[in-house]
Amino acid sequence: MSRWIGLLLIATCCLGCTSTANVESDRETLKNLDSEWAASVSDMDKFMSYYAPDASLYAPGMPLATGAGPIREALTKMASAPSFSLQFAPNMADESASGDLEPM
């Protein structure tokens, strides 16, 4: 009888440790979100919506900008330059194989 209880406990532990994350789907979601962000570069409100409230931006030749207001100000200053051009393209997205680090 104790053998069956032991096997049941082992089976329960094994089933509880399996991942239910769809890693490939999550990777595609990350790449799609990155593409949406990249496409919004000409719409400052939409572009800024992808930044966390406490995010930081360190642009070359400019001081560190932390928070939505300073980041918006830095990006607006950069975008006002006649030769300004900004392009993004995701080339990869990754997630832990177990799925315990998922995109937000």
N, C-alpha and C positions, 0 to 999 in steps of 0.2 A: 504493500500500500504506500509506503514512504517513497518507493521508487517512482510511482505514478505522480505523486505530489511534486517530487523533484523535477520530473520531466515536464510537468505542467508549468512549474515556475520558470524553467529554462525557456520553454516555448513562449510564455508570456513576455519574458524579457526580450527575446529576439523579435517578437512582433512589435513591441513598444519602441524598439530602436530603429525601425525602418523609416526611411524618409518618404514623405508624401509630396515633396517639392518637385515641380517640373522645371528642372534647371534650364533646359533648352528654351522653354517658354519664357522664363524669367530673363534669360540673356537677350532674347528678342525684344522683350518689353523695355529693357535698359537701352538697347540700341535705338529703338523707336523713340523713346523719350529724349535721348541725346540728339537725334535728328530733328525732332520738333523744336528743341531748344536752339539748335543751330539755325533753323529756318526763321526763328523769331528775332534775329539780330537787328532787323530794321524797325521792330516794334519794341521800344524800350520797356513799356509796361509789361508786355508778355515775357520779354527776355528776363526782366528782373523777377518775375514770378517763379522762376526756377531756382533762385538763390534762397538759401536758408536765412532767417532773420539775423543770425550771428555770423554769416559768411564773411570771408575776407578776400580781397582782390589785391594782388601785387603786380601792377603793370610796370614794365620797364620805364625807368626814369621818373617814376611817380612814387609818392609815399604809400605805405600800406593803407588800404581803405577797408574798414570793418563796419558792417551794418548796411542796411538797404540804402539809406541816404547818401553816405560817403561813396558807396559803390556806384550808385546811379550818377553822382556828380563826376566821378572819375571816368566812367564810360561815356558820359555826355561830352566831357572835355576831349576825350580821345576821338570820339565820332565827329567832332566839329572840325578836325583837321582835314584839309582838302584831299589828302592822299589816303585817308583812312579806309581800310578794308579789313573785314574780319570774316573768316570762313571757318567752319567746323565740319568735320565728317567723322563719325564714329568708325573705328576700324576693328574694335572688339569690345565685348562686355563679358564680365565674368562674375560668377557667384560660387560660393562654396559648394562642393559636391553634395554635402548633406542638406543644403538648402536652409541652414540655420542663419545665414546672412542674406536676407532677401532685400530686394529693392523696396524703397519706401513708397 
